[in-house]
């Protein structure tokens, strides 16, 4: 089968009828000479990410957390050691200002505690409290169950194949994004 732009159709091509397919058909009507292949991939990745984010945030909302707050708590839990705010910003791909704001809220809720550095008072070391650890450990199984259910619609072996392709793309993007922005 051939795709709408003369390329071989892939599973999930524009003919499938997802929301990105409609956008691709509209662009092809306006600019039939353009290859919409990249849009078919990037658009679907973005749309999937948005839908997954909406649904997976339900357990977080019930716990009174935002996704970025959970990301901070999760980073502190999975690294297994104290982090400085700048390390936490790097670990979560967040700005320093955003981390500071979120840490203030999480500290006020008793989920994170700060310890000053004995040599440099400007540096803080952050760690989860027992309540923070319990919250993360309580939400994580529910999150993983949700993700397992979402991926169960893929063909056997599809999850591993998709993970491999996305890992390849992510590795290359992480290494090249600085050059692409220039």
C-alpha positions as CSV (number, residue, x, y, z in Angstrom):
1,X,0.0,0.0,0.0
2,X,1.2,3.5,-0.8
3,X,0.8,6.5,1.5
4,X,-0.8,9.7,0.5
5,X,2.5,11.3,-0.4
6,X,3.8,8.4,-2.6
7,X,5.8,6.8,0.2
8,X,5.1,3.3,1.4
9,X,2.3,3.4,4.0
10,X,3.3,2.6,7.5
11,X,1.0,1.1,10.1
12,X,-0.9,4.1,11.4
13,X,-0.4,6.1,8.2
14,X,-2.8,9.0,7.4
15,X,-5.4,6.6,6.0
16,X,-6.0,5.2,9.5
17,X,-8.1,8.1,10.6
18,X,-6.5,9.4,13.8
19,X,-6.5,13.1,14.6
20,X,-3.0,13.6,13.1
21,X,-4.2,11.9,9.9
22,X,-6.8,14.6,9.5
23,X,-4.2,17.4,9.9
24,X,-1.9,15.7,7.4
25,X,-4.7,15.4,4.9
26,X,-5.5,19.1,5.3
27,X,-1.8,20.1,4.8
28,X,-1.6,17.8,1.8
29,X,-4.6,19.5,0.2
30,X,-2.9,22.9,0.7
31,X,0.6,21.8,-0.1
32,X,0.5,18.5,-2.0
33,X,4.2,18.9,-3.0
34,X,5.4,18.7,0.7
35,X,6.4,15.5,2.3
36,X,4.3,15.2,5.5
37,X,6.2,12.1,6.7
38,X,7.9,13.9,9.6
39,X,4.6,15.4,10.7
40,X,3.1,12.0,10.7
41,X,5.7,10.8,13.2
42,X,6.3,14.0,15.3
43,X,2.6,14.9,15.3
44,X,1.7,11.4,16.6
45,X,4.4,11.5,19.3
46,X,3.2,14.9,20.5
47,X,-0.5,13.9,20.4
48,X,0.2,10.6,22.2
49,X,2.2,12.5,24.9
50,X,-0.6,15.0,25.4
51,X,-3.2,12.2,25.8
52,X,-1.0,10.1,28.1
53,X,-0.2,13.2,30.2
54,X,-3.9,14.0,30.7
55,X,-4.9,10.5,31.7
56,X,-1.8,9.6,33.8
57,X,-2.1,12.8,35.8
58,X,-5.3,11.5,37.4
59,X,-3.5,9.6,40.2
60,X,-1.3,12.6,40.8
61,X,-4.3,15.0,41.0
62,X,-5.9,12.6,43.6
63,X,-2.7,13.0,45.6
64,X,-2.7,16.7,45.2
65,X,0.4,16.8,43.0
66,X,1.1,18.3,39.6
67,X,3.2,16.3,37.1
68,X,6.3,18.6,37.6
69,X,6.0,18.2,41.4
70,X,5.9,14.4,41.0
71,X,8.9,14.5,38.6
72,X,10.9,16.3,41.4
73,X,9.8,13.8,44.0
74,X,10.5,10.9,41.6
75,X,14.0,12.2,40.9
76,X,14.8,12.3,44.6
77,X,13.4,8.8,45.1
78,X,15.0,7.1,42.2
79,X,18.5,8.6,42.6
80,X,18.5,7.4,46.2
81,X,20.5,10.3,47.5
82,X,20.3,14.0,48.3
83,X,20.4,16.4,45.4
84,X,21.0,20.1,45.2
85,X,18.4,22.3,43.5
86,X,20.6,22.7,40.5
87,X,21.1,18.9,40.2
88,X,17.4,18.5,40.6
89,X,16.8,21.0,37.8
90,X,19.1,19.0,35.5
91,X,17.6,15.7,36.5
92,X,14.1,16.9,35.6
93,X,14.9,19.2,32.7
94,X,13.4,22.1,34.6
95,X,14.5,25.7,35.1
96,X,16.1,26.7,38.4
97,X,13.2,29.1,39.1
98,X,10.6,26.4,38.5
99,X,12.4,24.0,40.8
100,X,12.7,26.6,43.5
101,X,8.9,27.3,43.3
102,X,8.0,23.6,43.4
103,X,10.4,22.8,46.2
104,X,8.9,25.6,48.3
105,X,5.4,24.0,47.9
106,X,6.7,20.4,48.5
107,X,8.7,21.5,51.6
108,X,5.6,23.2,53.0
109,X,3.6,20.0,52.5
110,X,6.3,18.0,54.4
111,X,7.3,15.9,51.4
112,X,10.8,17.3,51.0
113,X,13.3,18.5,53.5
114,X,16.2,20.9,53.0
115,X,19.6,20.6,54.7
116,X,22.1,23.4,54.5
117,X,25.6,22.7,53.4
118,X,28.1,22.9,56.2
119,X,30.7,24.5,54.0
120,X,28.6,26.8,51.8
121,X,25.4,28.3,53.2
122,X,24.2,29.1,49.7
123,X,23.9,25.4,48.9
124,X,20.9,23.3,50.0
125,X,20.7,19.5,49.9
126,X,17.3,18.1,49.4
127,X,15.8,14.7,50.3
128,X,12.4,13.1,50.6
129,X,10.8,12.9,54.0
130,X,9.2,9.6,55.0
131,X,5.9,11.0,53.9
132,X,7.3,12.0,50.5
133,X,8.8,8.5,50.0
134,X,5.5,6.9,50.9
135,X,3.6,9.1,48.5
136,X,5.9,8.3,45.6
137,X,6.0,4.6,46.4
138,X,2.2,4.6,46.6
139,X,1.6,6.3,43.3
140,X,4.2,4.5,41.2
141,X,2.4,1.1,41.0
142,X,-0.8,2.8,39.9
143,X,1.1,4.7,37.3
144,X,2.9,1.6,36.0
145,X,-0.4,-0.3,35.8
146,X,-1.9,2.5,33.8
147,X,1.0,2.5,31.4
148,X,0.8,-1.3,31.0
149,X,-2.9,-1.1,30.1
150,X,-2.2,1.7,27.6
151,X,0.5,-0.4,25.9
152,X,-1.5,-3.6,25.9
153,X,-3.2,-2.5,22.6
154,X,0.1,-3.0,20.8
155,X,0.9,-6.2,19.0
156,X,3.1,-8.7,20.8
157,X,6.7,-7.4,20.6
158,X,5.4,-4.0,19.7
159,X,6.3,-2.4,23.0
160,X,9.9,-3.5,22.7
161,X,10.1,-2.4,19.1
162,X,8.6,1.0,19.9
163,X,10.8,1.5,22.9
164,X,13.9,0.8,20.8
165,X,12.9,3.2,18.1
166,X,12.1,5.9,20.5
167,X,15.3,5.3,22.4
168,X,17.3,5.7,19.2
169,X,15.5,8.9,18.3
170,X,15.9,10.3,21.9
171,X,19.6,9.5,22.0
172,X,20.2,11.3,18.7
173,X,18.0,14.3,19.7
174,X,19.7,14.6,23.1
175,X,23.0,14.7,21.3
176,X,22.0,17.1,18.6
177,X,19.4,19.5,19.9
178,X,22.0,22.2,20.7
179,X,23.2,22.1,17.1
180,X,19.7,22.1,15.7
181,X,18.7,25.2,17.7
182,X,21.7,27.3,16.4
